[in-house]
Amino acid sequence: MLDINFIRENQALVEKSAREKGYQVNIPELLKLDDQRKATLQEVEALRRKRNEIASQMKGGKPSAELIAQGKAVKEELAQKEPNLAEIEQQLSDSIKQIPNIIFDDVPLGGEECSVEISSWGGKKATGVDHLDYATSRGWLDFERGAKVAGAKFYYLKDGLALLENALLQFGLKKVTEHGFHYMTVPDMVSGKILEGCGFNPRSSEQSDEYYIEGEDLAMIATAEMPLTGYHMDEIIDEKDLPLCYAGYSACFRKEAGTYGKYTRGLFRVHQFNKLEMYAFCLPEQSKDIHEQIREIEEEIWQEIGIPYRVINIAAGDLGAPAAKKYDIEYWSPVNQKYQELTSCSNCTDFQARSLNIRVRRENGEIEVLHTLNGTAISLARTMVAVIENYAEPNGKLKVPAVLQPYLGGATEL
């Protein structure tokens, strides 16, 4: 979330950035609420001081009736004021959390169609094999039994495709650890506080993408970004220890609400998939460079696998709340003859860290909020789609990209 003092001092900027992201915010009303909080807080603090003074006067002897009456009056007034203060503070906190992060100056303005291609790599194949038909015909993918067990858009991977998924994960792990990311597994559930702190606040309840556990303050994670963000919650990290870079592997669970009109065939958009996620905690002055480094790692992965792609600077209207800037990497689909989303990486600046109270202690002793970034190393379901579309051979076999062969016993095809 944004700092209330920043909002007060930069009202026009905050309103403009929110508007560009497609959010409706009422900053004057929010600031009015903050003024109300300050006034009520002053009243409460004055009453608390008065209560303490009276309590001090009552020590060491029998208090007078007048002093007892004063103490009772202060106690009764506090009993009214303190809940009122708590309610105002909660309203203010809820209101601030509805305000999205400030976009960077080089973010394109407009909706999804206004995103800008900044680079591309690889040749575009003219034809390809449909991954769903191909994998199903080879007995590698079973949506029918997945639906029988868990519902639509759940599936089983078998034999060659399950082995390919493992090979992709092992290759991805090798790449990210070579770049200094510390590998970890993460919880598959997070509390509401973590979910909210990450900025995953749906614009309406119908658009919520998370599966919630009934009767529990828990949700299934939609990405390892969620538990990774919470890893250092309520901590102060020494400047010398930053940046801290992690790679979290997890299953991801998504209802995929609001996907009308989007490509959903087969594995491309499902309710459960596995993903390797990069995450960084860093100094504010480091975050822009680290964002570019994460993008470069993602590009290395696709170049070494041999998947044609392009990099998109995502437009403000498609950024979501937490990100100040985001790159998408889209692979070339020879089946659909267009680029389709594969991975992304985002600079969330201090937005998530402030919500979860993650700070840095500078060498001079000063403490401030740090920055967080995230980027997908490999989203395994979509990567398998891209590999099949680009590597299926006329003889019905699947050519194995050279970098994956060591993880498949040296096999050159499946």
Backbone hydrogen bonds in HBPLUS format (Angstrom, degrees):
<---DONOR---> <-ACCEPTOR-->    atom                        ^
c    i                          cat <-CA-CA->   ^        H-A-AA   ^      H-
h    n   atom  resd res      DA  || num        DHA   H-A  angle D-A-AA Bond
n    s   type  num  typ     dist DA aas  dist angle  dist       angle   num
A0006-PHE N   A0003-ASP O   3.06 MM   3  5.17 117.8  2.47  98.4 113.6     1
A0007-ILE N   A0003-ASP O   2.97 MM   4  6.33 157.9  2.02 153.9 160.5     2
A0008-ARG N   A0004-ILE O   2.95 MM   4  6.20 158.0  2.00 146.5 152.0     3
A0009-GLU N   A0005-ASN O   2.99 MM   4  6.15 155.3  2.05 145.6 151.9     4
A0010-ASN N   A0006-PHE O   2.89 MM   4  5.87 127.2  2.17 144.2 157.7     5
A0014-VAL N   A0010-ASN O   2.97 MM   4  6.18 167.4  1.99 164.1 167.8     6
A0015-GLU N   A0011-GLN O   2.98 MM   4  6.16 163.4  2.00 153.1 157.7     7
A0016-LYS N   A0012-ALA O   2.92 MM   4  6.07 160.2  1.96 148.4 154.1     8
A0017-SER N   A0013-LEU O   2.89 MM   4  6.03 168.0  1.90 155.0 158.2     9
A0018-ALA N   A0014-VAL O   3.00 MM   4  6.09 162.3  2.04 146.7 151.8    10
A0019-ARG N   A0015-GLU O   2.97 MM   4  6.07 156.8  2.02 143.9 150.8    11
A0020-GLU N   A0016-LYS O   2.93 MM   4  6.19 156.1  1.98 150.3 156.6    12
A0021-LYS N   A0017-SER O   3.07 MM   4  6.33 139.9  2.24 140.5 151.1    13
A0021-LYS N   A0018-ALA O   3.12 MM   3  5.09 125.2  2.44  93.2 107.5    14
A0023-TYR N   A0018-ALA O   2.86 MM   5  5.12 166.6  1.88 151.2 146.7    15
A0022-GLY N   A0019-ARG O   3.02 MM   3  5.03 150.6  2.11  99.9 109.3    16
A0030-LEU N   A0026-ASN O   3.10 MM   4  6.36 152.4  2.18 145.8 154.2    17
A0031-LEU N   A0027-ILE O   2.87 MM   4  6.11 163.2  1.89 163.3 166.7    18
A0032-LYS N   A0028-PRO O   2.95 MM   4  6.11 148.8  2.05 142.6 151.6    19
A0033-LEU N   A0029-GLU O   2.99 MM   4  6.24 147.6  2.10 141.0 149.5    20
A0034-ASP N   A0030-LEU O   2.94 MM   4  6.32 145.9  2.05 143.4 153.4    21
A0035-ASP N   A0031-LEU O   2.90 MM   4  6.20 152.1  1.98 145.6 152.7    22
A0036-GLN N   A0032-LYS O   2.99 MM   4  6.26 152.0  2.07 142.2 149.9    23
A0037-ARG N   A0033-LEU O   2.90 MM   4  6.20 148.4  2.00 141.9 150.9    24
A0038-LYS N   A0034-ASP O   2.93 MM   4  6.23 161.3  1.96 150.9 154.9    25
A0039-ALA N   A0035-ASP O   2.99 MM   4  6.23 162.8  2.02 150.3 154.6    26
A0040-THR N   A0036-GLN O   2.95 MM   4  6.08 163.6  1.98 148.5 153.4    27
A0041-LEU N   A0037-ARG O   2.79 MM   4  5.92 154.9  1.86 150.3 158.1    28
A0042-GLN N   A0038-LYS O   2.99 MM   4  6.21 156.3  2.04 146.6 152.2    29
A0043-GLU N   A0039-ALA O   3.12 MM   4  6.43 155.8  2.18 144.4 150.7    30
A0044-VAL N   A0040-THR O   2.92 MM   4  6.18 160.0  1.96 151.0 156.4    31
A0045-GLU N   A0041-LEU O   2.82 MM   4  6.02 165.4  1.84 155.2 159.2    32
A0046-ALA N   A0042-GLN O   2.97 MM   4  6.11 154.4  2.04 144.8 151.7    33
A0047-LEU N   A0043-GLU O   3.01 MM   4  6.25 157.0  2.07 146.9 153.1    34
A0048-ARG N   A0044-VAL O   2.88 MM   4  6.14 151.8  1.96 149.2 157.5    35
A0049-ARG N   A0045-GLU O   2.96 MM   4  6.20 155.4  2.02 145.8 151.9    36
A0050-LYS N   A0046-ALA O   2.97 MM   4  6.21 158.0  2.02 145.8 152.1    37
A0051-ARG N   A0047-LEU O   2.82 MM   4  6.05 155.4  1.88 146.6 153.6    38
A0052-ASN N   A0048-ARG O   2.96 MM   4  6.20 156.2  2.02 146.8 152.5    39
A0053-GLU N   A0049-ARG O   2.91 MM   4  6.18 153.0  1.98 148.6 156.4    40
A0054-ILE N   A0050-LYS O   2.97 MM   4  6.21 162.3  2.00 152.4 156.5    41
A0055-ALA N   A0051-ARG O   2.95 MM   4  6.15 159.1  1.99 146.4 152.6    42
A0056-SER N   A0052-ASN O   2.92 MM   4  6.11 150.5  2.01 143.2 150.9    43
A0057-GLN N   A0053-GLU O   2.98 MM   4  6.28 151.3  2.06 146.0 153.8    44
A0058-MET N   A0054-ILE O   3.02 MM   4  6.27 135.7  2.23 144.4 156.3    45
A0059-LYS N   A0056-SER O   3.29 MM   3  5.54 156.4  2.35 103.8 110.6    46
A0068-ILE N   A0064-SER O   3.00 MM   4  6.31 158.9  2.05 150.7 156.6    47
A0069-ALA N   A0065-ALA O   2.93 MM   4  6.12 153.6  2.00 144.6 152.0    48
A0070-GLN N   A0066-GLU O   2.91 MM   4  6.19 152.8  1.99 145.3 152.8    49
A0071-GLY N   A0067-LEU O   2.91 MM   4  6.14 162.4  1.94 149.5 154.2    50
A0072-LYS N   A0068-ILE O   2.95 MM   4  6.18 154.7  2.02 145.8 152.5    51
A0073-ALA N   A0069-ALA O   2.95 MM   4  6.16 156.2  2.01 147.2 153.6    52
A0074-VAL N   A0070-GLN O   2.93 MM   4  6.21 163.0  1.96 155.7 159.8    53
A0075-LYS N   A0071-GLY O   3.00 MM   4  6.14 159.9  2.04 145.7 151.5    54
A0076-GLU N   A0072-LYS O   2.98 MM   4  6.19 156.1  2.04 147.1 153.1    55
A0077-GLU N   A0073-ALA O   2.97 MM   4  6.21 155.4  2.03 147.1 153.9    56
A0078-LEU N   A0074-VAL O   2.89 MM   4  6.09 159.4  1.93 152.4 158.0    57
A0079-ALA N   A0075-LYS O   2.99 MM   4  6.16 147.9  2.10 140.4 149.3    58
A0080-GLN N   A0077-GLU O   3.10 MM   3  5.24 140.2  2.26  98.2 109.5    59
A0081-LYS N   A0077-GLU O   2.88 MM   4  6.14 163.5  1.90 152.9 158.0    60
A0082-GLU N   A0078-LEU O   2.89 MM   4  5.63 171.8  1.90 149.4 152.2    61
A0085-LEU N   A0081-LYS O   2.80 MM   4  6.10 152.1  1.88 153.5 161.6    62
A0086-ALA N   A0082-GLU O   2.95 MM   4  6.22 163.0  1.98 152.7 157.0    63
A0087-GLU N   A0083-PRO O   2.94 MM   4  6.13 153.3  2.01 144.7 151.7    64
A0088-ILE N   A0084-ASN O   3.00 MM   4  6.25 158.3  2.04 147.9 153.5    65
A0089-GLU N   A0085-LEU O   2.86 MM   4  6.09 164.5  1.89 156.6 161.0    66
A0090-GLN N   A0086-ALA O   2.98 MM   4  6.15 152.2  2.06 142.9 150.2    67
A0091-GLN N   A0087-GLU O   2.96 MM   4  6.21 158.1  2.01 147.6 153.6    68
A0092-LEU N   A0088-ILE O   2.87 MM   4  6.10 157.0  1.92 151.1 157.7    69
A0093-SER N   A0089-GLU O   2.89 MM   4  6.06 162.0  1.92 146.2 151.4    70
A0094-ASP N   A0090-GLN O   2.90 MM   4  6.07 164.6  1.92 150.9 155.0    71
A0095-SER N   A0091-GLN O   2.95 MM   4  6.10 151.7  2.03 142.4 150.3    72
A0096-ILE N   A0092-LEU O   2.90 MM   4  6.14 159.9  1.94 155.0 159.9    73
A0097-LYS N   A0093-SER O   3.07 MM   4  6.26 155.7  2.13 148.1 154.4    74
A0098-GLN N   A0095-SER O   3.15 MM   3  5.37 152.2  2.23 102.8 111.3    75
A0099-ILE N   A0096-ILE O   3.00 MM   3  5.48 164.0  2.02 116.1 121.0    76
A0101-ASN N   A0321-ALA O   2.86 MM 220  5.76 173.2  1.87 152.8 154.7    77
A0104-PHE N   A0324-ALA O   3.09 MM 220  5.64 153.9  2.16 143.7 137.5    78
A0107-VAL N   A0104-PHE O   3.26 MM   3  5.61 161.8  2.29 115.8 116.4    79
A0316-ALA N   A0108-PRO O   2.81 MM 208  6.13 157.5  1.86 165.1 168.2    80
A0317-GLY N   A0110-GLY O   2.83 MM 207  5.46 149.6  1.92 165.7 160.2    81
A0114-CYS N   A0111-GLY O   2.85 MM   3  5.49 160.6  1.89 122.2 128.9    82
A0115-SER N   A0112-GLU O   3.18 MM   3  5.68 170.2  2.19 117.5 119.4    83
A0116-VAL N   A0313-ASN O   3.05 MM 197  5.17 155.2  2.11 143.4 143.1    84
A0313-ASN N   A0116-VAL O   2.77 MM 197  5.17 170.8  1.77 153.8 153.7    85
A0118-ILE N   A0311-VAL O   2.89 MM 193  5.77 165.3  1.92 154.9 159.6    86
A0311-VAL N   A0119-SER O   2.86 MM 192  5.35 161.6  1.89 142.8 146.7    87
A0121-TRP N   A0309-TYR O   2.81 MM 188  5.47 158.4  1.86 160.7 159.2    88
A0309-TYR N   A0121-TRP O   2.97 MM 188  5.47 151.7  2.05 146.9 156.0    89
A0134-TYR N   A0130-ASP O   3.02 MM   4  6.06 165.0  2.04 154.2 159.1    90
A0135-ALA N   A0131-HIS O   2.87 MM   4  5.83 171.2  1.88 148.9 151.5    91
A0136-THR N   A0132-LEU O   3.02 MM   4  5.91 156.7  2.08 144.0 151.1    92
A0137-SER N   A0133-ASP O   2.98 MM   4  5.98 157.5  2.03 143.1 149.6    93
A0138-ARG N   A0134-TYR O   3.17 MM   4  6.42 137.8  2.35 143.7 154.6    94
A0140-TRP N   A0135-ALA O   2.88 MM   5  5.12 150.3  1.97 169.9 163.6    95
A0139-GLY N   A0136-THR O   3.05 MM   3  5.12 159.6  2.10 105.5 111.6    96
A0158-LYS N   A0140-TRP O   2.78 MM  18  4.57 150.5  1.87 138.2 137.2    97
A0142-ASP N   A0156-TYR O   3.00 MM  14  5.07 157.3  2.06 145.8 149.7    98
A0156-TYR N   A0142-ASP O   3.11 MM  14  5.07 142.4  2.26 117.6 128.9    99
A0147-ALA N   A0143-PHE O   2.84 MM   4  6.02 153.8  1.91 149.5 154.6   100
A0148-LYS N   A0144-GLU O   3.14 MM   4  6.41 146.9  2.26 137.1 146.3   101
A0149-VAL N   A0145-ARG O   3.06 MM   4  6.24 145.9  2.18 143.5 151.0   102
A0150-ALA N   A0146-GLY O   2.82 MM   4  5.92 168.1  1.83 156.0 159.7   103
A0151-GLY N   A0147-ALA O   2.93 MM   4  3.93 132.9  2.15 101.4 113.3   104
A0271-HIS N   A0153-LYS O   3.34 MM 118  5.84 169.0  2.35 138.3 141.4   105
A0161-LEU N   A0158-LYS O   3.15 MM   3  5.82 128.4  2.43 156.7 144.9   106
A0162-ALA N   A0158-LYS O   3.42 MM   4  4.99 162.5  2.46 101.2 104.3   107
A0163-LEU N   A0159-ASP O   2.91 MM   4  6.13 158.1  1.96 160.6 167.8   108
A0164-LEU N   A0160-GLY O   2.86 MM   4  6.04 147.9  1.96 139.8 149.3   109
A0165-GLU N   A0161-LEU O   2.93 MM   4  6.16 155.0  2.00 144.0 150.1   110
A0166-ASN N   A0162-ALA O   3.16 MM   4  6.44 158.5  2.21 142.6 147.5   111
A0167-ALA N   A0163-LEU O   2.96 MM   4  6.22 155.5  2.02 147.1 154.1   112
A0168-LEU N   A0164-LEU O   2.91 MM   4  6.16 159.6  1.95 154.5 159.3   113
A0169-LEU N   A0165-GLU O   3.02 MM   4  6.30 155.9  2.08 148.5 154.9   114
A0170-GLN N   A0166-ASN O   2.95 MM   4  6.22 166.4  1.97 153.6 156.7   115
A0171-PHE N   A0167-ALA O   2.94 MM   4  6.14 159.7  1.98 150.4 156.0   116
A0172-GLY N   A0168-LEU O   2.88 MM   4  6.04 161.2  1.92 146.7 152.5   117
A0173-LEU N   A0169-LEU O   2.83 MM   4  6.07 160.0  1.87 156.7 161.9   118
A0174-LYS N   A0170-GLN O   3.06 MM   4  6.24 156.5  2.11 143.0 149.1   119
A0175-LYS N   A0171-PHE O   3.06 MM   4  6.37 156.9  2.11 150.6 156.4   120
A0176-VAL N   A0172-GLY O   3.00 MM   4  6.29 171.8  2.01 160.6 161.0   121
A0177-THR N   A0173-LEU O   3.00 MM   4  5.99 163.7  2.03 150.5 155.5   122
A0178-GLU N   A0174-LYS O   3.09 MM   4  6.08 148.4  2.19 138.6 147.1   123
A0179-HIS N   A0175-LYS O   3.26 MM   4  6.55 133.5  2.49 137.8 149.4   124
A0179-HIS N   A0176-VAL O   3.11 MM   3  5.08 131.6  2.36  92.7 105.9   125
A0181-PHE N   A0176-VAL O   3.05 MM   5  5.51 162.3  2.08 148.3 144.4   126
A0180-GLY N   A0177-THR O   3.03 MM   3  5.04 160.3  2.07 108.5 109.9   127
A0182-HIS N   A0245-CYS O   2.92 MM  63  6.22 169.8  1.93 134.7 135.3   128
A0247-ALA N   A0182-HIS O   2.82 MM  65  5.66 157.5  1.87 135.5 131.8   129
A0184-MET N   A0247-ALA O   2.90 MM  63  6.11 150.4  1.99 161.9 157.3   130
A0249-TYR N   A0184-MET O   3.15 MM  65  6.63 152.9  2.23 155.3 163.6   131
A0221-ILE N   A0188-ASP O   3.00 MM  33  5.62 161.1  2.04 138.7 139.4   132
A0190-VAL N   A0219-ALA O   3.00 MM  29  5.59 153.3  2.07 152.7 160.2   133
A0219-ALA N   A0190-VAL O   2.90 MM  29  5.59 145.5  2.02 152.4 163.6   134
A0195-LEU N   A0191-SER O   3.09 MM   4  6.40 168.8  2.10 154.4 157.6   135
A0196-GLU N   A0192-GLY O   2.88 MM   4  5.97 165.0  1.90 150.4 154.4   136
A0197-GLY N   A0193-LYS O   2.84 MM   4  5.89 153.8  1.91 141.0 149.4   137
A0198-CYS N   A0194-ILE O   2.92 MM   4  6.11 142.3  2.07 150.0 158.2   138
A0200-PHE N   A0195-LEU O   3.32 MM   5  5.88 154.8  2.39 168.3 161.5   139
A0199-GLY N   A0196-GLU O   3.00 MM   3  5.26 148.9  2.10 104.4 114.2   140
A0207-GLN N   A0204-SER O   2.97 MM   3  5.43 148.1  2.08 111.1 120.4   141
A0208-SER N   A0205-SER O   3.26 MM   3  5.39 167.3  2.27 107.7 111.0   142
A0255-LYS N   A0209-ASP O   2.98 MM  46  4.97 163.8  2.00 127.4 132.8   143
A0220-MET N   A0211-TYR O   2.84 MM   9  5.43 159.4  1.88 163.2 168.4   144
A0213-ILE N   A0218-LEU O   2.94 MM   5  5.53 175.8  1.94 149.0 148.1   145
A0216-GLU N   A0213-ILE O   3.07 MM   3  5.48 159.4  2.12 137.0 136.1   146
A0253-PHE N   A0221-ILE O   2.79 MM  32  5.88 167.3  1.81 147.8 152.3   147
A0226-MET N   A0223-THR O   3.17 MM   3  6.04 155.7  2.23 121.3 124.2   148
A0228-LEU N   A0224-ALA O   3.03 MM   4  6.08 159.3  2.07 157.3 164.0   149
A0229-THR N   A0225-GLU O   2.87 MM   4  5.87 152.8  1.94 145.3 151.4   150
A0230-GLY N   A0226-MET O   3.30 MM   4  6.59 155.2  2.37 146.9 153.2   151
A0231-TYR N   A0228-LEU O   3.20 MM   3  5.11 153.8  2.27  99.2 107.1   152
A0233-MET N   A0230-GLY O   3.12 MM   3  4.98 168.4  2.13 111.1 111.0   153
A0235-GLU N   A0232-HIS O   3.14 MM   3  5.47 128.7  2.42 146.6 137.9   154
A0234-ASP N   A0356-LEU O   3.03 MM 122  6.36 155.6  2.09 157.7 164.8   155
A0359-ARG N   A0235-GLU O   3.02 MM 124  6.39 172.6  2.02 161.5 163.7   156
A0237-ILE N   A0359-ARG O   2.83 MM 122  6.22 166.1  1.85 147.1 147.0   157
A0361-ARG N   A0237-ILE O   2.85 MM 124  5.96 154.6  1.91 136.5 142.6   158
A0241-ASP N   A0238-ASP O   2.94 MM   3  5.55 154.1  2.01 118.2 126.1   159
A0239-GLU N   A0361-ARG O   2.99 MM 122  5.70 148.6  2.09 156.6 146.6   160
A0242-LEU N   A0239-GLU O   3.16 MM   3  5.58 168.8  2.18 116.5 119.9   161
A0244-LEU N   A0281-PHE O   2.87 MM  37  5.15 155.6  1.93 148.5 156.7   162
A0281-PHE N   A0244-LEU O   2.87 MM  37  5.15 158.3  1.92 148.5 155.8   163
A0246-TYR N   A0279-TYR O   2.76 MM  33  5.16 164.5  1.78 156.1 161.5   164
A0279-TYR N   A0246-TYR O   2.77 MM  33  5.16 145.0  1.90 159.2 159.3   165
A0248-GLY N   A0277-GLU O   2.77 MM  29  5.15 144.7  1.90 154.5 156.8   166
A0277-GLU N   A0248-GLY O   2.85 MM  29  5.15 173.3  1.85 148.2 149.9   167
A0250-SER N   A0275-LYS O   3.13 MM  25  5.77 158.8  2.18 155.9 162.3   168
A0275-LYS N   A0250-SER O   2.94 MM  25  5.77 156.5  2.00 163.7 171.3   169
A0252-CYS N   A0273-PHE O   2.60 MM  21  5.32 146.9  1.70 160.4 172.5   170
A0273-PHE N   A0252-CYS O   3.06 MM  21  5.32 148.2  2.17 139.6 149.2   171
A0254-ARG N   A0271-HIS O   2.94 MM  17  4.86 155.4  2.00 126.1 134.1   172
A0262-LYS N   A0259-THR O   2.93 MM   3  5.38 162.2  1.96 140.3 140.1   173
A0268-PHE N   A0265-ARG O   3.05 MM   3  5.81 149.6  2.14 146.5 145.1   174
A0380-LEU N   A0274-ASN O   3.02 MM 106  5.71 140.5  2.18 148.0 159.7   175
A0276-LEU N   A0378-ILE O   2.93 MM 102  5.30 164.7  1.95 150.9 155.9   176
A0377-ALA N   A0276-LEU O   2.85 MM 101  5.48 147.0  1.96 147.1 157.0   177
A0378-ILE N   A0276-LEU O   3.33 MM 102  5.30 156.0  2.39 133.1 139.8   178
A0278-MET N   A0375-GLY O   2.65 MM  97  5.02 167.3  1.67 168.4 166.5   179
A0375-GLY N   A0278-MET O   2.93 MM  97  5.02 152.2  2.00 139.0 138.9   180
A0280-ALA N   A0373-LEU O   2.96 MM  93  5.15 160.2  2.00 141.3 143.6   181
A0373-LEU N   A0280-ALA O   2.97 MM  93  5.15 146.1  2.09 144.5 150.9   182
A0282-CYS N   A0371-HIS O   2.93 MM  89  5.28 163.5  1.95 148.3 151.7   183
A0371-HIS N   A0282-CYS O   2.91 MM  89  5.28 178.7  1.91 158.1 158.2   184
A0286-GLN N   A0283-LEU O   2.90 MM   3  5.25 157.2  1.95 114.9 122.6   185
A0290-ILE N   A0286-GLN O   3.04 MM   4  6.21 163.2  2.07 158.8 164.2   186
A0291-HIS N   A0287-SER O   2.90 MM   4  6.02 149.3  2.00 145.5 153.4   187
A0292-GLU N   A0288-LYS O   3.31 MM   4  6.62 155.0  2.38 142.2 147.2   188
A0293-GLN N   A0289-ASP O   3.01 MM   4  6.33 150.4  2.10 144.9 153.9   189
A0294-ILE N   A0290-ILE O   2.88 MM   4  6.13 157.3  1.93 154.0 158.3   190
A0295-ARG N   A0291-HIS O   3.08 MM   4  6.35 161.4  2.11 146.8 152.0   191
A0296-GLU N   A0292-GLU O   2.94 MM   4  6.17 155.5  2.00 146.1 152.9   192
A0297-ILE N   A0293-GLN O   2.99 MM   4  6.29 150.1  2.08 146.6 154.2   193
A0298-GLU N   A0294-ILE O   3.05 MM   4  6.37 162.3  2.08 153.1 157.2   194
A0299-GLU N   A0295-ARG O   2.96 MM   4  6.28 157.0  2.01 150.3 156.9   195
A0300-GLU N   A0296-GLU O   2.90 MM   4  6.14 153.0  1.97 145.9 153.3   196
A0301-ILE N   A0297-ILE O   3.05 MM   4  6.37 155.9  2.11 150.8 156.4   197
A0302-TRP N   A0298-GLU O   3.24 MM   4  6.62 161.4  2.27 152.4 155.3   198
A0303-GLN N   A0299-GLU O   2.91 MM   4  6.06 157.3  1.97 153.6 160.6   199
A0304-GLU N   A0300-GLU O   2.92 MM   4  6.05 161.5  1.95 152.1 156.7   200
A0305-ILE N   A0301-ILE O   3.02 MM   4  6.23 150.9  2.11 145.2 153.4   201
A0306-GLY N   A0302-TRP O   2.84 MM   4  5.81 140.7  1.99 133.7 145.3   202
A0307-ILE N   A0302-TRP O   2.92 MM   5  5.28 166.8  1.94 151.9 155.2   203
A0332-TRP N   A0308-PRO O   2.88 MM  24  5.47 154.5  1.94 132.8 135.2   204
A0310-ARG N   A0330-GLU O   2.86 MM  20  5.44 141.9  2.01 147.2 159.6   205
A0330-GLU N   A0310-ARG O   2.97 MM  20  5.44 161.5  2.01 157.9 162.6   206
A0312-ILE N   A0328-ASP O   2.79 MM  16  5.08 164.6  1.81 157.7 161.6   207
A0328-ASP N   A0312-ILE O   2.97 MM  16  5.08 154.7  2.03 139.6 147.9   208
A0314-ILE N   A0326-LYS O   2.99 MM  12  5.62 162.4  2.02 162.7 166.8   209
A0318-ASP N   A0315-ALA O   2.99 MM   3  5.63 163.0  2.02 121.6 127.2   210
A0319-LEU N   A0316-ALA O   3.17 MM   3  5.25 169.8  2.18 115.4 115.5   211
A0324-ALA N   A0347-ASN O   2.79 MM  23  5.79 177.8  1.79 161.7 162.4   212
A0347-ASN N   A0325-LYS O   2.97 MM  22  5.51 164.2  1.99 159.7 163.9   213
A0327-TYR N   A0345-CYS O   2.91 MM  18  5.38 162.1  1.94 158.2 162.0   214
A0345-CYS N   A0327-TYR O   2.90 MM  18  5.38 146.1  2.02 149.1 155.1   215
A0329-ILE N   A0343-THR O   2.77 MM  14  5.20 171.2  1.78 143.1 144.1   216
A0342-LEU N   A0329-ILE O   2.84 MM  13  5.67 146.8  1.95 153.2 155.6   217
A0343-THR N   A0329-ILE O   3.14 MM  14  5.20 158.6  2.19 139.7 146.3   218
A0331-TYR N   A0340-GLN O   2.83 MM   9  5.46 134.3  2.04 166.1 152.9   219
A0340-GLN N   A0331-TYR O   2.88 MM   9  5.46 154.9  1.94 149.5 156.1   220
A0333-SER N   A0338-LYS O   2.90 MM   5  5.53 168.4  1.92 147.2 150.6   221
A0337-GLN N   A0333-SER O   2.70 MM   4  5.47 121.8  2.04 142.0 158.4   222
A0376-THR N   A0344-SER O   2.93 MM  32  5.79 158.6  1.97 170.4 177.5   223
A0346-SER N   A0374-ASN O   2.73 MM  28  5.44 152.6  1.80 156.8 166.4   224
A0374-ASN N   A0346-SER O   3.07 MM  28  5.44 157.7  2.12 148.2 155.1   225
A0348-CYS N   A0372-THR O   3.03 MM  24  5.62 150.7  2.12 153.1 161.7   226
A0351-PHE N   A0348-CYS O   3.02 MM   3  5.84 150.5  2.11 152.2 155.2   227
A0372-THR N   A0349-THR O   2.97 MM  23  5.69 145.8  2.08 146.0 149.2   228
A0354-ARG N   A0350-ASP O   2.98 MM   4  5.87 155.4  2.04 144.4 149.4   229
A0356-LEU N   A0352-GLN O   3.12 MM   4  6.40 147.6  2.23 149.8 158.7   230
A0357-ASN N   A0353-ALA O   2.81 MM   4  5.71  99.3  2.47 137.2 154.1   231
A0358-ILE N   A0353-ALA O   2.87 MM   5  4.83 164.1  1.90 138.0 143.0   232
A0357-ASN N   A0354-ARG O   3.30 MM   3  4.98 164.1  2.32  97.8 102.3   233
A0370-LEU N   A0358-ILE O   3.48 MM  12  6.62 166.2  2.50 137.2 140.0   234
A0360-VAL N   A0368-GLU O   2.77 MM   8  5.55 161.6  1.80 166.0 172.4   235
A0368-GLU N   A0360-VAL O   3.06 MM   8  5.55 155.6  2.12 151.3 158.2   236
A0362-ARG N   A0366-GLU O   2.69 MM   4  5.21 162.1  1.72 172.6 169.0   237
A0365-GLY N   A0362-ARG O   2.88 MM   3  5.18 160.2  1.92 114.3 118.6   238
A0383-THR N   A0379-SER O   3.00 MM   4  6.06 153.4  2.07 155.3 163.2   239
A0384-MET N   A0380-LEU O   2.98 MM   4  6.13 152.1  2.06 147.3 153.1   240
A0385-VAL N   A0381-ALA O   3.19 MM   4  6.58 148.4  2.29 143.0 151.8   241
A0386-ALA N   A0382-ARG O   2.98 MM   4  6.31 160.5  2.02 149.8 154.0   242
A0387-VAL N   A0383-THR O   2.89 MM   4  6.14 156.4  1.94 150.4 156.8   243
A0388-ILE N   A0384-MET O   3.00 MM   4  6.12 169.3  2.01 149.0 151.8   244
A0389-GLU N   A0385-VAL O   2.97 MM   4  6.16 170.3  1.98 155.8 158.9   245
A0390-ASN N   A0386-ALA O   3.07 MM   4  6.11 144.5  2.20 139.9 148.9   246
A0391-TYR N   A0387-VAL O   2.71 MM   4  5.56 133.3  1.92 150.8 162.2   247
A0392-ALA N   A0388-ILE O   3.07 MM   4  5.25 147.5  2.18 141.2 139.2   248
A0399-LYS N   A0391-TYR O   3.11 MM   8  5.32 158.6  2.16 144.7 140.1   249
A0393-GLU N   A0397-LYS O   2.80 MM   4  5.44 173.0  1.81 172.0 169.6   250
A0396-GLY N   A0393-GLU O   2.94 MM   3  5.52 161.1  1.98 123.4 126.2   251
A0414-LEU N   A0398-LEU O   2.82 MM  16  5.10 151.3  1.90 138.6 147.7   252
A0400-VAL N   A0412-THR O   2.81 MM  12  5.07 175.1  1.82 132.3 130.7   253
A0404-LEU N   A0401-PRO O   2.94 MM   3  5.52 151.4  2.03 118.4 127.3   254
A0405-GLN N   A0402-ALA O   3.26 MM   3  5.36 145.6  2.38 101.4 110.7   255
A0407-TYR N   A0404-LEU O   3.02 MM   3  5.60 145.5  2.14 116.6 126.3   256
A0408-LEU N   A0405-GLN O   3.00 MM   3  5.08 163.7  2.03 111.5 115.5   257
A0410-GLY N   A0405-GLN O   2.81 MM   5  4.68 147.8  1.91 155.8 147.2   258
A0411-ALA N   A0408-LEU O   3.17 MM   3  5.62 166.0  2.19 113.4 117.6   259
